[in-house]
């Protein structure tokens, strides 16, 4: 089974590819790394989807799992209910889910996983530490370690 795990956010996107339960590669895609102007939310989302598509160009994925945004109700993140960006993040996740269908995997392979289902309230720093202990290396950002953690959880607990 070839699996893509995605941890989306408004400004970056963590991704990890697993093949037969082994982490193959992972990374972070930034929405505007090569663009100094202030891009619109639509431009940021389409940029990240295009970049993710390029990452997966040669992959034959069986499953795409995407972390579903959770409403924190506090100023915990950019996508808190107070920031006004939570709706945009939900729209972006919907676009990613639809992108999964374009890979030809259909509804059998595009899945949304709620944060509290796979990691609960564990801080990103602890997820990062666990990923480093398990796989070694140094993920670029918490988004990357969350994508690796999400994929690991799915392989161990989430498969139907």
SULJODA-V179668 format. One record per residue. N is the residue number from 0. RES is the residue in one small letter. PHI is phi in whole degrees, -180 to 180 (* if undefined). OMEGA is omega in degrees with one decimal (none if undefined). NEAR is the number of other ideal C-beta (glycine too) atoms within 8 Angstrom. Layout:
N&RES&PHI&OMEGA&NEAR + N&RES&PHI&OMEGA&NEAR
This chain:
0&x&*&176.1&9 + 1&x&-107&-170.4&12 + 2&x&-125&170.6&15 + 3&x&-113&175.1&14 + 4&x&-108&-175.2&14 + 5&x&-129&173.0&15 + 6&x&-115&-175.6&13 + 7&x&-86&168.1&13 + 8&x&-146&-176.0&11 + 9&x&-68&-174.3&11 + 10&x&-108&-179.0&8 + 11&x&-154&-176.8&11 + 12&x&-143&175.4&14 + 13&x&-89&-179.6&19 + 14&x&-141&176.9&16 + 15&x&-148&177.5&14 + 16&x&-112&177.9&16 + 17&x&-116&175.3&14 + 18&x&-130&-177.0&9 + 19&x&49&174.2&6 + 20&x&71&178.6&6 + 21&x&-113&176.0&6 + 22&x&-68&-178.5&11 + 23&x&-94&178.6&6 + 24&x&-164&-179.0&6 + 25&x&-157&179.1&11 + 26&x&-179&179.2&9 + 27&x&-131&174.8&12 + 28&x&-110&178.0&11 + 29&x&-95&-175.5&8 + 30&x&-76&-175.3&14 + 31&x&-148&-176.7&11 + 32&x&-60&-176.8&5 + 33&x&-105&-174.3&3 + 34&x&-136&-176.0&7 + 35&x&-82&179.9&2 + 36&x&-74&179.7&5 + 37&x&-94&-175.6&2 + 38&x&-71&176.7&9 + 39&x&-70&177.4&5 + 40&x&-60&178.6&7 + 41&x&-61&179.0&6 + 42&x&-64&179.7&10 + 43&x&-63&-179.3&13 + 44&x&-64&-178.0&12 + 45&x&-67&177.2&8 + 46&x&-62&-178.6&12 + 47&x&-66&178.4&15 + 48&x&-67&176.8&11 + 49&x&-62&-179.9&8 + 50&x&-68&177.1&10 + 51&x&-66&177.3&14 + 52&x&-60&178.5&9 + 53&x&-66&177.5&7 + 54&x&-60&-173.9&11 + 55&x&-94&-174.6&11 + 56&x&-51&-175.8&6 + 57&x&-96&-178.1&3 + 58&x&-92&173.3&9 + 59&x&-115&-172.0&4 + 60&x&-79&173.4&13 + 61&x&-96&-174.2&8 + 62&x&-143&171.2&13 + 63&x&-121&175.4&15 + 64&x&-116&-174.8&15 + 65&x&-128&176.5&14 + 66&x&-68&-179.6&16 + 67&x&-83&-179.4&9 + 68&x&-60&177.7&11 + 69&x&-124&177.6&7 + 70&x&-78&-178.8&7 + 71&x&-87&178.6&9 + 72&x&73&178.5&6 + 73&x&-132&-179.4&6 + 74&x&-87&-175.1&5 + 75&x&-72&-176.1&5 + 76&x&-149&176.7&7 + 77&x&-58&-175.8&8 + 78&x&-99&176.1&12 + 79&x&-69&-179.7&14 + 80&x&-64&-179.4&7 + 81&x&-81&-175.9&7 + 82&x&-82&-177.6&10 + 83&x&84&-176.5&6 + 84&x&-96&-176.4&10 + 85&x&-62&178.1&12 + 86&x&-61&178.8&7 + 87&x&-62&178.8&11 + 88&x&-64&176.1&13 + 89&x&-62&178.1&9 + 90&x&-64&178.7&9 + 91&x&-62&178.1&12 + 92&x&-63&176.0&14 + 93&x&-61&177.5&8 + 94&x&-66&176.7&10 + 95&x&-63&179.5&14 + 96&x&-61&178.0&12 + 97&x&-65&176.6&8 + 98&x&-59&176.6&11 + 99&x&-56&178.1&12 + 100&x&-67&-180.0&11 + 101&x&-68&177.8&6 + 102&x&-79&178.9&10 + 103&x&87&-179.2&5 + 104&x&-93&175.5&12 + 105&x&62&-174.9&7 + 106&x&-71&177.5&5 + 107&x&-74&-173.1&4 + 108&x&-124&178.0&12 + 109&x&-104&-173.8&11 + 110&x&-131&173.3&9 + 111&x&-102&-179.9&9 + 112&x&-120&-179.9&14 + 113&x&-71&-179.0&9 + 114&x&-55&-175.9&11 + 115&x&-67&177.2&8 + 116&x&-73&-173.8&6 + 117&x&-100&180.0&13 + 118&x&-142&178.5&11 + 119&x&62&-177.6&5 + 120&x&-100&-179.9&5 + 121&x&-61&179.4&6 + 122&x&-65&179.6&6 + 123&x&-59&179.8&8 + 124&x&-63&179.2&7 + 125&x&-73&175.3&8 + 126&x&-59&178.5&14 + 127&x&-58&-178.9&11 + 128&x&-60&-179.9&8 + 129&x&-64&179.1&9 + 130&x&-64&179.1&13 + 131&x&-63&178.8&12 + 132&x&-64&-176.5&5 + 133&x&-78&-172.6&7 + 134&x&-114&-174.8&7 + 135&x&76&179.3&4 + 136&x&73&-179.8&5 + 137&x&-139&176.5&4 + 138&x&-54&-176.6&14 + 139&x&-63&-176.3&7 + 140&x&-146&177.1&9 + 141&x&-62&178.4&11 + 142&x&-60&179.2&13 + 143&x&-67&-179.9&16 + 144&x&-67&176.0&15 + 145&x&-67&177.3&14 + 146&x&-63&178.0&16 + 147&x&-64&178.5&16 + 148&x&-63&178.1&13 + 149&x&-62&178.7&17 + 150&x&-63&178.4&15 + 151&x&-63&178.2&11 + 152&x&-60&-177.6&12 + 153&x&-61&179.4&15 + 154&x&-62&-175.7&11 + 155&x&-83&-171.0&6 + 156&x&-132&-167.6&7 + 157&x&-95&-177.8&12 + 158&x&-66&179.3&6 + 159&x&-86&none&2
